[in-house]
């Protein structure tokens, strides 16, 4: 019963193989990581579709160095 602006969706591996249009109807924000490097992440499609992609890869690489 809450408005979508009050509900956020957090996913660790945002594949979004069917896109994000249906999810955007139900959630105010969609946040995922770049731990799954789909074409949508690589091409920046998710950012264009109001999906926030958190970089978890670069900090892990930095720790290894």
C-alpha positions, 0 to 999 in steps of 0.5 A: 500500500505504500507509494513507489517513491517510498520503496527501493529495490536493492539487488546484488546482481542486476541482470535485468534480462527483461529490462527495468520498465516493470520494476520502475513502475513499482519501485522509486529507486533500483540499486544494483552493483556492477558485480554482474557485468551484463551488456546493460551495465557495460553500455550504461543502459541501466543508468539511462533507465533510472537504475543506480549502479554501485561500483564494487569491482574497482574497490576490490581490485584496489585492495588486491594491488 
